[in-house]
Each structure stands twice: as structure tokens, then as C-alpha cells.
């Protein structure tokens, strides 16, 4: 089973390349993937014929206890045959449906094969969480397939509607799964039973949530509107997703759970009422359609309602009839959709009012359509008749439900006749419709589906033997599938339904005004738009009421919530009653006092620069506390981070007023001080509570020894970052790269490499031979912006600082430092070059794109982990390499150094991106604004 899933994945990945090479004909080899699933399931028929199962389990996410648990029983065997068989036929059909110049065929083929693989995962999953993964994958793939014609607004809108409805239902279903799995201690459905399920309100809630997901996926009221709208998709998509595969997912889930959950209180009322109402309402709506595809769409919704009622009944007779109808529906509805595709492809229309005499022009196509429609109407000897008669027999003891089923079946007969008459009948006054020559690859798939439906009716006995094990999960089975059961009430009800449907079709003329008047006041699409509109309006109102554009208001609300909720818990638990040493040396008290005073003064500062410097004092004070507590590595990092932060603040403050606004008033400033003080006390209390509440030994207690024995380094902090917790660091690097890319995309209007360095004014004379230019960008600044002292200092320290950053990088494994600290030091060196010589000097110092540095850093870090895999070691694991060099002697290198090099490059790239965006690019904006305002700039600045 896993091999089949991998096969679908590989086929989906290579599909675009094959289509580029061979065009739509590439669908032929791609059809081998679902055909392989069909053949594999067919070969496993003996294994599931007597209630057996084919099981495969592979470890996956051990931390969650989630394995790739795959299990095929009778129901999943049937669904695998449908998913694989119909999927292969649809791909063969698609090879001729799309012309050589059709756009997006590669994407279509890849997504369709991917959808088949996701559907296969869904029906084979034994773990409910794994089933949910397949469930959501089908949702995503269906969104892409429905919105295939991206240039059409109707396609995009229909795809978004299907995604919204089915995703919300899937999330509700996931909550139900979690409620069941957590109570039972397992998510394996094969291990769950009524004895392990919760009881009372918990079980009722879980069942209702799961049914919301199933009903929304299978387009049962009140979630039906998305399926007719999804007819904007290409017809092969409709034949597969909306007849044989995706919409069957909800029915499959109900059928999977019914043997256990049907006895739960709300199960049967919900599936019965929702299914019957859907069957009748959608059947009536189908009679009003003039588009053949929409007629089939509403007919599909009606038949899905029927399937939900029967499969969800939870009795063995209904279960057997339900899976027979599941098979019959997939055969005749997929075939009919493919017939409509042929008509639309050849005639250029699907409107039955414009079609005439097609039966005479395309007799083979008409024969296929009649067979499929007859099965849909429940006429003998087709499989649809066998399934319908079994359904009536299964509900003879429920007269109300039986009456609804007979009424819905009569409507099915009527719209089946309307389809055949509308597509192939003659129209007075209309010339016969010509569809041209029908290619064999287009006619063969619907012919095969209709032919199987014809053969399966007389062969119902064989089918009964294959499907019986599923029905017996609900109890002893007292009936069987057969084409002829003799004269009985079920046969009489079948005849009554056919007669009623024929009468409705015969009276279509007089009933036309009635059909036009009898419709729901609000359509499903209108209801969907109303609900979405109300949510949009609510979002606007809530946003307008809460998002007032005041950062202090937002922070105050967050801090008050922290004070009230965790602070209230602190008052009840009182963790400070434990003996706590407040300080080790008096100097710590002095540092804390300075930090507190600076924090309080920062709240009342009127100048932005003053507030920024006071906040910097709190950061440097924290670094000093790290030093006093014996953490030099943390202190070094804090000093560097605080310095870099101040530099960033200085760049930003250039575009802000020097002073804060006259608000807040004096009283509100005291309120803000009070909130800050209380929030700080709560944070301190939480730190105390976290430190005193530990009951188990700390994981970090083993870090010092592991750093030496496994990480080969004495700097525990750095070894933790690049070895012990390397996965965390990898994630943080990815976040940094994404954040930098996002900021740059918002700020930059040009490339990210910065301006080309400008040369000095030629009037100053040529450079003397042998005369080095240490700070070329300084000469491009105006005299009022130059600082000779800063330029001289920069010349003296820049290269030394860069070398020192490399020293921190290479020594950080055993001494304070590392890639992060070294990268910050190198970034600060670049910041000094920028401050001394402007953006041209920055371009001279770093003539490379910040994006390239960021990408190279992330690539080096990822590559370090991949190399470990290539040699058979765990990802991101480290090893020690002993080396010897002349003049140096013996030494060793730890492979995690390469990971640290990636960290170094990412930090340098991030600082460079900040200097280019908030520094150089803002400089350009300021100069452009000055020129636009008529301000005088010197000639060198105008040259930019």
C-alpha cells in the first residue's frame, strides 16, 4: 500500500515534465498509477473476501504516537477499486478531452494524480489522524482542480466555496476524532469499539462533529451548495471528484463508523433527516435544470442523500444495500459525466434546449448514456436496480423513511428520463446536433463504466459474496443481493417509483409552470454568500472596535490580560512562600535597581531617542546580570544583540518625529507606569513559580556532560544550539530568512544588492599611485554629514572587528562565542562602515546581495544535516575529525562547525538586509523626498 502511495507521488511530480514533452497524451502513462491501485486491490480480493484485512504499518511521528497505519477491509477494498479504476479511465479520457494547445494540462494531470493518491490514503488509513491527513489533502487538490480555469472568476469562486465549506467541516471532524482517540487511548479505528468509546455528552458531541465533516464533504444539506457550483471544473474532474471519489469520502466515513457509532443517540436522526431532505430537494432541483452538467450535479447531491440514509442506518441489510448503491452510483454517474463531456466537447453546448437529434447522429454514445441513465433510474437488469430494490427491502419496517426513499427514487427516474431526452431526443424546429467523430479514448471510458453496471446486475450473487463481510459488521445478515427475489413488496415499490417518475416526465409540459414556481426562496449559493458576508461584516466591526491603531492600547490590553489571568493564579498558589535567595552579591541589587529605574523612566520619556537609550540600559543591565551569574556566553550575546538593536532603532528613528506626541496626558502616563510595574511583578512571579514547581529532574542537567562526550565542546550554550537542539536552531534560521525576505519585499523597490559605489569627483584629481582608499564612500557624503573622527576609527577597527568575528565563530565551541555572536560582530562592523560612509560605503564593503548571504547560510546549515544522513548518521548529528597541520600540530574539528557557519552567514545577511532596507533604502527615500520638495542637495548626492 505504501508503494502505491509513493507511485502516485512520483507520478504527480513527473506529470508536468511528461505533459511538456508529450502534451495531453502524457495522461496515458500517468493512468498507470491509479490502474496499479485497481489491479493491486483486485488481486487482494481473496484476502478480504471472508472478512480478512490487509495491514501495513510503518513508523512515522513517534512523538505523537502516529504511524503510517494502513488497513484494507471490504469497504476500503471497494473504494480502492473505484478510486483506482475510475481514476485510470478519467486520465485516459483526459488525453483526448484536452487539445494539444490547452493551457494548464500539466498542472491538471499532476493534481489529478495527486488527488487519486490522497484519496487512496484516505480510504486505506486505519489511524483516524492519518485519515484526516488524506481528507485535507483531497480538499486541497479538489480546490486546485475546481479552479483549473484560473482566468474565469466563476472557477475561482467555486473553488474557494468548496475549500471553505469542506475545510470547516474537516476541522470539526478533527475535533471529534481527537475526542474519541484521547478517551480510548488509540486512534486506530480497528482497535476502537463501543466499550472503549466515551459516554454521555462527550460521545454525542464527538459524533455530531464527525457528522458535520462527513456531511459537508458529501454535499448533504445544509452543505450542498458547493457541489453544483463546482461544475465550473472541467468535466473529467466532475466525473472523478464529484461522482466517484471526493464526494464519496463522506459516505465512506459514515459507512466506516456506522457499525460502531450508529447506536449513538443523534446518529440515525441526523443522517436520516439530512439525507432524505437532500434526496428530495436536490431531486426536485434537478428537474428544473437545463444544463446537462447541472442536472447531473443536482442528481449527484440527491443520490448522496440516499447513500447517507442507507449507509448510515447501521443495520446489516441497509449496509449491504448501501455499498451496492455506492458502487452502482460511481459507475453510472461517472459515465454520465463523461458522456456530457463528449457532448460539450463536440457540440460546444450542454444546454438541452439547444440539442436535438443527437441519438441518431451518435448511436453508440446514446446507447452508453441510456445504459448509465437506466441504472441511475433503477431499471432492470442493471446494478442500480439491484441496489434500489435492496434498499427498499432494508427499510420495509420504517414506513416514513421508506416513503421518502420511494419519493426520491421517483424523482431520480424523472430526471434520468429528462437527461436522456434532453441530450439525445429530437426537437421540433431545431437542426440535428452534430458532435463529429468521437475518439475511441473518449468513448471507451464511459462505455466501460456503463458495461460494468450492466454486467454487475446479473452477477449480483458474486457481488454479494464480496460485500457481505462489511454488512456483517453490523450484525447477522438475513438478505442477499440478487437480480430477482420474486414478487415481493420491494419489487412493487420499485415499480411504483418507476411509474411515478415516468408520470412526472410525461407531464413535464403541464408541470413546467409548477416547477418554475416551486423553488426555495433562498438558494444554496445565496445562503453561502449571506453567511460569508455576515462573517466579513462581523470581522470588520470587531476589527473597527478593537484595532484602533494605537500600539499602547494593544500592549496595555495584552499586559492587563497577563496580569489578571496568570497573576490571579499566582495569588492563589503563592509560590513565593518557598525559600528563595534574592541575591548572591550586593552588586546584583545595584544592577537590578538601575534596570528598574531605567525602565520606569523610559515610560515617561518625551523624546524617542531618550526612551530608546533608557531601554538600552535595561538590556545592558540584563547582560551584566548574566555575567554576574556566571554566564559569559549569554552576556556576550545580550551585549551584541542590544547594540545591534540600538543601531536598528537609530535607523528607524530618522523617519519619526524627535518627540512623542503631547499625549498621553500626565495621568495616563502614570497608569501606564502602573501597568508596567504590575506586569513586571507578574512576570517575576511566573519565573519563580516555574523554577519552584519542577518535580522531575531538568533535561538540561545532562547537557554539560553531553556537550563534551557527544558534542565535543565545552561551551554548553553553543553546543546546545548547533548540536543538542539543532532542530530548534534550524527552525529559527528559517524564520529569520522568511522575516528578512518579507521585510525586504515591503521596503525595497529595487534590487537588494544596494547602489553601485560612486567614485569621487573627477575634479579632485586622479588618485596617486600606491595611494589606498580605505573609506571610498566617505568622499561621496556632504561635508555636513561627514565625521572625520568616525572615518578614522572605522579605518582602524573594521578589519580587526571582522577578524574578531571569525575568531568568535571558530572558538565558540569551547569558549564564549559561536556563529550567532560572530555574525552579530560582523554585522556591527558593517553598520560602522555604513554610518561612516553611507550607503555607497556599505555597497563597497559588502558587494553582494543580502538574499544570497541569507540563502547561503540556510543552505549550509541544511547541508550540514543532510551530509549526516548520507553517511548513515542521524540528521544534524556531529562527529569529531582529528587533523594535523605543520606549525600547528594535532587538533580536531567538529562537524557542527559547518552548521555554525550557516548561522554566522544568516545573521550577517540579516544585518545586511536591515542596513540596506532601513538604512540605505531609507536614505534614498529621504533624498528623493528632499528633491521633490525643492530642497538643496549637494552634487554628489544628486548623482545617486
N, C-alpha and C positions, 0 to 999 in steps of 0.2 A: 504493500500500500504506500509506504514511504517512497518507493521507487516511482510509482505513478505520479505522486505529487511533485517529485523532482523533475520528472519528464515534462509535466505541464509547465513548470517554472522555466526550464530550459527552452521549451518551445516558444513560450511567451517572450523570452529575451531575444531569441534569434528571429522572431517573426518580422520585425521591421526590416532587418537586413535581407531576408528572403523576399519580401514584397518589393523592395527596391531593385532586386536582381531579376525577379520573375514576374512582378506585377501581381494582380489578383490570383493568378494560378498558384501562387505560393500557398494558398489555402488548402490545396490538395495534400501536400506533405504535412502541413500543420494538423490536418484532420486525423493524422495517425495517433496523436496524443490522446484525445478522447476515445478514439477507436480502441486503443490499447486498454483503456479502463473498461470499456464494454467487454472486450474479449477476456480480460482477466476475471471480471465478475461472472461472466458466463461459464468460464472454466471452473469457478469455485461453487457452482450450483450444488453439486453433491455435498459440499461441506456445510451448507446452510439448509439443505432440503429437509432435515429432520430436527430442526431447532438448534443446530450447531452454530458455531461462530468462528470467524477467522480473526485472530487477535495479533497485533503487533504493538510493542511498547518500546519507546526509546527515551532515555533521559533527556531532559530539556532544561528547565529552570528549577534547579534543586532547591533554591532558597524559598520558592513558593510551593514546593511540592508538586510542580506541574510537569508532567511528562507528555511526550507525543504518544498518547494512548489511542490507538486506532482499533476499531472493532466493527466487523461487518456481520450483521444478522440478516434475517429475512427482509425487514423493511429497508435497511440500508443497502442490501443487495439489489432490491428493486430500484431504488433511487440511483444507485451507481449505473445500472443498465440504462436508465433514462438519461442521466447526465452525460454518460459517455456516448451512447448510441445516437441520441438526438443531436448532441453537440457535434459529432462527426458528420452527420448528414447536413447540418446547417452550414458547416465550413465548406463542404463540397458544393452546396448550393451557392454560397457566397462567392465562389470562384468565378461564376458567370453572372451573378447579380450585379457585381461592381464591374464597370467598364474599365478598359486599360488606362484611361485618364482620370479615374476617380481619385479624389483627394482623401487623404487620411486612411487609406486602406491598411497601411502598415500598423498604424495605431489601433485600428479596429480589430485586426487579426490578433495582435498581441493581447489586447484587453479581453477579447472573447475567449482566447485560450486560457488566460489568467483567471477569468471568471469560472471557466469549467474546472480548473484546479481548485479554486476556492470553494466551489460547490461540492467538489469531491471531498475536500477536507471537512466540510460541514456535516455531510451525511455519514462519514466514517469515524468522526470523533466520538470517543467514549467519554472523555472528560468534558464536563459542561463548559469550563472556561475555554478549552480548545475549540469546542463547538462555537462559542461566541466569537473567537478569533475568525473562524471561517465565515460566520454570519456577517461580521462587519466588513470583511474583505469582499463579500458578494455585494454589499451595499455600495462600496466604493467603486467597484468595477461596473456595477449597473449604472451608477451616476455617469461614469465616463462613456458608457455605451449609449445611454439615452441621449446624452448631449453630444453625440457624434458630430452632428452638423452644427459646429460651433458658430457658424455665421448666421444661424437662424435663432431669433430671440425665443421662439416657441420651444426649441430644443433645450436651450439653456434653462428656461423657466421650468420645463417639465423635469429636467434632471435635478434641479435644485429642490423641487417639490418632493420628488421621490426620495432624495437624500435626507431631507428634513424629517419626513414622516417616518421612514424606516429606521433612521438613526435614533430618533427619540424613543421609538418602540423598543429598539435593541438595548438602549440604556436601561429602560425599565425592566426588561427581561434579565439583564445582567444583575440587577439588584435582587431579583427573585432567585436567580441561580446562587448568588452569594448567601442568601438566607438559608436555602436548602443545604448547600455544601458545608457551611460553617456549623450548622446544627448536627449534621450527620458525620462530620469529620472526614468526608471524602467528596470529591466532585465527580467520581466515576459513576455514571448512571447505571452501569451494570452491577455496582455494589450497593446502590441505593434501593431501599424497599420501604414499604409502608411503615415497618417497625422502626426505621431509622429517621423518619421524617418528623419535623416538629408538629406540634398540635396547636389547636386553638387559633387565635388571631394571627399568629406568625405564619402558619401554613396557609391560611386563607389569603393573607396579603401577598405571600410569595406566589401563589397560584394566579392571582389576579394580575400581578406584574408580568409574569411569564406569558399569560394570555394576551396582554397588551402587545408584547413583542411579536407573538405569533400572528395575531390578527392584523397588525399593521403590515407585516411582511407579506401576508397573503391577501391584502387589499379587501378585507372584510369590513363592513360598516362598523364604526364611523370613519374608517381609514381607507375608503375605496377610491377617492378622487384621483389619487396619484396614478393609478394604473391606466385609465383611459387617456390621461394627459401624456403618459409615457409612450403613446403611439407615435409621438414625434420621432422616435428612434427608427432606424432602418428596419425593414420588415423581417430580415433574418434575426435581428435582435429580439423583436417581439415574439417570433416563433420559439426562440430558445428561452429567454428570460421570463416572458410573461405567459408561457403556456406549459413548458416542460421543466423549467429549472427554478428560477428565483422565487416565483410566487408559490411554488410547491414547498419552499423551505418552511413556511409557517405551518402548512398542513403536515409536513414531515415531523416537525417538532411536536405538534399536538398528537400525532399518531405515536410518536416515541414515548411520550409521557402519559398518554391516556390509560394504559394498563395499570398504572400505579396511582395517578392523580385524579382519575375520573370520579372516584368516590368522594373527593373533597367537595364540600358544600356548594361553592359557587361555580364549579367547573361546568357541569352539564347545563344549568340555566344560561350561562354566558354563551357557550358555544352553540347551543340550540337556538336561542333567540337571535343572536347576531347572525348566525348562518342562515336561518330561514328568512329573516328580513332582507338580508343581502341577496339571497337567491331570487326572491320575488321582485324586489325593487329593481335590481340590475337586469333581470329578465324582461321586465316591462320597458326599461330604458332601451334595451337592445332593439325592441320592436320599432322604436322611433328613429333609429339611425339610418342615414342614407349613405354614409361612408362604410364600405365593407369592413375596413380595418377596425373602425369604432364599433361596428356591430359585433365583431368577434371579441373586442376588448370588453364590452359590457357583458357579453356572453361568458367570457372568462371569469369576470367578477361573480356572475351568478353561479357558475359551476364551482367556484372556490367556496362560496357559501354552502353549497350542497356538500362538498367534501369535508368542510369543517364540522357540519352537523353529524355526518356519518362516522368519520374517523374519530371524532371526539366523544362519541356516545359511550365508549368504554365497554361495550358488550361484544362477545366473540363474533356473533352473526354480523353486527354492524362493522366490526373491524375487517372481516373478510370481504364484505361488500365494498367497504371504503377503499381498500388497497386495490381492488379490481377496478373501481372507478378512477383511482389515481392513475393507473396505467392507461386505461381507455382514454381519459381526458388528455393526457400528454400526447397520445398518438393522434387523436382526431384534431385537437386544437392546433398543435404544431403543424400538422399537414395543411390545415385550412389557412393558417397564416402564410405559409409558403405559397399556396395557391394564389392568395391575394397579391403576394409579391410578384408572381409571374404576370398576373393581370395588369398590375400597376406598371410593371417594367415594360410590357408590350403595348398596352393601350394608352398609357400616360394618365390614367384616371382610376379612382376607386369608387367613384360615385355611381351607385346603382341606377340612378336616373339617367345616366349618360351611356350606360352599357346596354347592348341589345344583340341578341342572336349569337352570343359567344359560344354557346353549346354546340352549334353547328360548325363553327369555324375551328374549334379546338375540342374535338370529342374526347380525346384522351384526358385532357385537363378536366373536362366536365365529369368524366367518369370518376376520376380521383376525388374531386370535390364532393360528388354525390355520395360516395362511399364514406368519406370522412363525416359529412353532414348527417348521414343516416346513423352513424354510430353516435354522434352527438345527440341526435333526437331519440336514441334508444330503440332503433328498429332492428328486428332480427334479420340475419343471423350474426350481427356484428357484436363485438365485445361490449359496446355501450349498452346493448340490450341486456346482456347477461348481468352487467353490473347494476343497471337500473332495477331489474326485477329482484335481484338480491337485496337491494336497498329497501324496496317496498316490503319484502318478506321480513326483514330485520326489524321493521317498525310497525308491524301489524298490531302490537299491543299498546301503541301510543297513538291514538286516533288524531289528536290535534297536530302532532308533528307530521303524521302521515298525510294529513290533508294539505299541509304546507308543502310537503315534498311533491305531491301529485300536482298541485297548482304550479309550482316552479317548473316541473317537468313539462307540463303543457305549454308554458311559455317557451321552454327550450325547443320544443317541437316547432312552435310557430316561428321563432327567429331562425331556426335551421332551414325551414322552408323558404323564409324570406331571403336568406343568404343565397340559396341555390337559384331561386327565381330571379333575384336581383343581379346575380353575376352572370347567369347563363341563359335566362329567358329572353324571349323576344319582346320588343316594344313597338307598338304601332307608331309610325311616323319617324322612326329612327333607323338609320342605316346600320347594317350589321357591323359589329365591332371586330376589328382585326388586331390580333396580338402578334402576328408574324410567326416566324418559325421558332418554336420553343426548344431551347437547347436541352439535350438529354441530361446534363448535370443539374439543370434546374427542375426538370420534371421528375427525375428519378427519386429524390428525397421524399417529396410528398406522396409519391406512388408507393414507396416502401412503407411509409407510416400507415397509409390507408390499407395497404395489403396486409400488414401485420394485424391491424384491427379486424379485418375480415377473417383471417385465419384463426385468430385467438378466440373468436366466438365459438365455433365448433370444437376447438381444442380447450374448452374451459375446464375439462376434467384434469388435464395436465397442469393447467394454471392453478387449479385448486390445490393440488398436491404441493406446489412450490410455495404458495402463500399461506397455507393452513398453519404452519408453525407460528407466524405472527399473530393470527387470530386467537390461537390457543393460549397466548399470554394473558388474555382477559378472562379465561375460563373454558370449560368444556364446550366444544363446538358441535351443534346439532344440525348444521346445514352444510351444503357444499355448493360450489359453482357448477352450473350446467346450463347448456343451451335450452334444454327442455325439462321442466319439472312437472309437466302435466297441466291439467286445468286446475288452477288454484287462484286464491284472491290476488296474489301478486301479479299474475298474468292479466287478470281482469283490470287491475289498477293501471298496468302498463298500457292496455288497450284504451282505457278511459283517458289517460294522459295524451296518447297519440291522437285520439279523436278530438279532444279539446283543443290541442294545438292546431290540428288541421282546420277546425272550425274557425279559430282565431285568424288563421292565414286566409281562409276563404272569404272571411268577412272584412278583409283589410280595407276595402274601399269604404263601406259604411262606418268602419271603426276609425278611419283616419281622423275625422274631427275630434273624436273622443280621445285618441292618442295625443292629439295636439294640445287638448285642454288639460288632460290628466298628467300633470308633472309636478314635481316637488317645487315649492315656492323658492327654495334656495338650493342651487346645485352644489355638488361637492367642491368644485373649484371656487365658487363664490364663498362657501363656508371656509375653505382653506385661506383664501385671501383675507376674509374678515378676521379670522383668528390671528394670522400673521400681522395684519395691520394693527390690531389691538395690542399685540405684543410690542410692535415698533413704537406705537404711541405711548405705551406704558414705559418703555425704555427711555423715550425722550423726556417724559415727565419726571421719572426718577432721576435721570441724569441732570435735568434742569434744576431739580430741587436739591440735589446733593453735590453736584460738581459745579461749584460757584467760581472756580478759577482762583481760589485762594489756597496757596500751599500751607500757610499756617493753620487754616481751618482743617485741612485734611490731616495734617500731622497731629493737631490737637485732638481730633476725633479718634485717631488711632491710639494715641497715648492714653486718652481717657478710658478707652476700652481695655487697654492693658492694665491700667490702674484698678479698674472696677472688677474685672473677671479674675486674672491671676492674683491681683492684690487682695481681693476678698478671700481667696483660697489661702493666701499666706496668713491672713489674720486668724483664720480658723485652725490652721495647723501649727503656727508659731514655731518655725524651725529654728529661730534664734535662741530658743531655750537650751539648745545644745551648746556645750562649752566651745567657744571659738576664740582663737588667738587673733586679736585685731591687728597687731603689727609685730614685726621682729626687731626693727630698729626705729628710733625716733625719726630718722631721715625719711622713712616711708611716710610718716604722718605729715611731714613738711611738704613732700611732693603731692600727696593727696589733697592737702589744703590749697596748694597753688592751682591744681587742676580744677577743684571745685570753684574757687574764686574766678578763674578764667572763664569757666562755663557759665556762671551766673552773670558776669559782666558782658559776655558775648550776647546774651539775650537782650540786654539793654543798649547795646552799641548803636549809634546813629549812622556811622559810616560803614560801608560794606567792607572796606579794607581792614578797618579796625576789628570788625567782627571775625573776619577770616583769620587774622593773626591770633586773636584770642582762641579761636577754635584750634589753630595750630599748636598753641601752648598746651591744650588738653591732650593732643596727640603725642607731642614730645614728652609730656609728663607720663603718659602711659608707657612709652618706650623706656623711660627711666625706671619705672616700676618693674618692668620686665628685667632690666639689668640688675636691680636690687634683689630680685627673687632668683637670680642665677640663671637667667635665660638669655644669654648674649645673642643667640641667633634670632630669637623673636625681637629683641631690642633693635638689632641692626635692621631687620625687615621693617619694623614700625617706623624707625627714623627715616628710612628711604621712602616708604610709602607716604609718610606725612610731608616730606619735602616735595615729592612729585605731585601730591595733591595741592600743595600751596602754589606750585608752578601752574597747574591747570586752573586754579581759582584766579590767579593773576591774569591769565589769558582771557578768561570769561568776563572778569570784571571790567575789562576795557570797553565792553559793549553795554554796560549797565551804568545807571547814574551813580555818582560817588556816594550819595546819601540814600538811606532808606526813605520811604515816603513819610509824611508827617504822622500818618497812622502807623502803628497803633497808638492810641492815647495812653497817657500815663497809667490809668487804671488797668487797661487791658494788658499792658506790659507786665504789671505785677501778677496778673492772672497767668500769663504765660510762664513767668518765672516759677510760680507755684506748681503749675502742671509739670514743668521740667524737673523740679526738685522731687516731687512725689513719684514721678515715673522713674527717676534715678534710684530712689529708695526701693521701689518695687523690683527693679532690675537687680539691685544688690541682694534683696531678699530671695529672689529666684536663684541667684548664684549660690547663696548659702544653702537653700533648700536642695538644689541639685547636688551640692557637694556632700551634704549630710544624709541624703536619702539613699545612697548606694548601699545595696545589700550584697551584691556579688562582687568578686574581685574585678578590678578595672582591666579591660583588654590592654590598655596602654602599659600596664605593668610589665608585660612581656616584650614591649618594643625595644628597650635598650639592649637586651641580650640578642633579640632577633636582628637588630641593626648590625651587630658585629658578626654574628655567625652566618646570617643569611644575606644581609645587605652589604657586608664587608666595609662598613663605615662606622665612625664613632660619633658623627653628628646625627643624633636621633631624629631631629626635625627634618633635615634634608633627606635622610634615608626613608623616612615615612612618606615624604612627598613623592619620591621618584621610584620607590620600591614597594613598601608595605601597603600604602594606599595610592598606588599609581593610577588605578582606575578613576579615583576621585579627581586626581590632578588632570587626567586626560579629559574628563568631562568639563572641568573648569577652563582648560585651554580652549576647548571647542566653543564654550560660551563666550570667552574673550574674543575669539576670532569673529564669531557671529555679531557680537555687540559692536566691535570696531567696524565691521563691514556695514552694519546698519547706520552707524553714526556718519561714516564717510559718505554713504549714499544720500544722506539727508543734507549734508553740508556742501559737498563738492559738486560743482557744476562742470568741472573739467577733470582731467586725469589726476591720479593720486600721486604722481611722481613729483609734483611741485614744479615751479617755474624753472626754466633753463637759467643757470647762473649768468648774471650780466657781467660784462667786462668793464674795467674802469674807463673813464672818459679819455678818448684818444688825445685830447688837448693837453693832458697831463704828461704826455711824452711816453715813449716806449719804456718797457721795463729794462733795467740794466742787466747785462749778462751775469748770471750767477746770483741775482737778487731773488730770493724766495718770497713768495706771497703767502703769509701764514693765515691771513684772515681776509680773503678776497671780498667777501660780501660787505665788510665794514665800509669799504670805499664807495659803496652804492647808496649808503644812507645819507640823509641830510645832516648837516653839522649839528643841528639842534637835537637830533636823535642819537648821535654817536656819544660813546663813553670810552675815552682812551684808556682809563683805568681798567674797565671791564674787558676791553680788547686785549690789553697786555696780559691780564690774568688768564684769559682764555687761551692765549698762545702758550702760556707757561704750563697750564694744568691739563689741557684737553687730552693729549696723548697719554699722559700719565694716568688719568682717570679711566681711559679705555683699557689700558693695560691692567689697572687695578680691578676693573670689572671682570676681565678674563681670569685674573688670579682668584677672585671670589667664585667664579664658575668652577674652576678646576680643583680648588681646595675645599669646596663646600661639603664634600662627602665626609671629611674628617674634622673640619674646623668651621666656625661660623661663616656662612655664605651660601652658595648654591646658584642655580640658574636664575631663580627669581630675583635674588638680591643683586647678582651680577647684571642682569638685564636692566634693573632699575638704575644702577650706577651708570651703565652705558647710556640709558635714556636721558639721565640728568646731564651727562656730558653733551649730548645733542641739544638739550634745552639751553645749556650755556652758550653753545655756538649760535643758536637761533637768537637768543637775547642780545648777543654781542654784534651779530652781523645781519640779522633779519632773515627773511625767507630765502634770499639768494644764498646766504651763507649755509643755511640748513640744506639746501639743494646741493651745495658744494661738498658738504660733509657726508651726506647720505644720498648719492645719486642713484637711488633705487626706489622702486615703488614699495610703500608700506604694505600693500596687499601681498606682494611677493615675499616679503620677510615673514609676514604672518602665516602665509600658506606653507612656506618652507619650514617654519618652526613646527607647525602642526604635523606636517608630513614627516619630519624627522622623529617626532615623538611617537607617532603611529607606527612608523617603520621600525623603531626600536622594539615595539611589542610584536610586530609581525615576524621579525627575524627570530625571536624566541620560538615562535610557533614552527618556523621552518626547520629548526634543529630539534624539534620534538619536546620542547620545554613549555611550561605554562605561559600564557600571554603576559608580557611585561615582567617576566622573571629576570633576575640579574645573575650574572656569573662573574667570577674573578679571573682575569687573564694576567699571568705573570710575564714580565718583559725584562729586557736588559739592553742598555744603551751605553756606549762609551762615555766616559766622564760623568755619567750619572749612576751607573751600576744597576743593581736589581731594583725593580719597582713593579707595581701592579696597577692595572686599570680595571675598573668595574664597569660592566656594560651599561648600567643605568646612567653613566655619564652622558651617553648619547641622548637618552630621554631628557636629561637636564639641559643639554644643548638646545633641544627643541623648546624647552621652557624659556631659556635665555632669548632665543630668537623671537618667540611670540611676545615677550614683554618688550623687547626693543621695538618690534613692529608696532605694538600698541601705542607706545610713547611717541613714536614717529608719526603715526596716524593722528594722534591728538595734536602734536605740534603743527602738522600740516593743515588740519581742519580748523581747530580753534585758534591756531596761530597764524600760519602763512595765508590761509584762505580768508580768514577774517581780516588780515591786513589788506588783502586785495579789495575786499568789500568796503573797508573804510576809505581806501584811496579812491575807489570808484564813486562812493557817495560824496567824497570831497570834491572831485572833479565835476560831478553833476550839480553840486551846489555852488560852483563858481569859486571854490577856494583855490588858493595858490599852492602849488606843489613844485618842488624843485625838478630840474630836468631829469635827474636820474630816476626819480620816482615816476615821472611821466613815461619813461621808457618801458615800464612794466606793462 
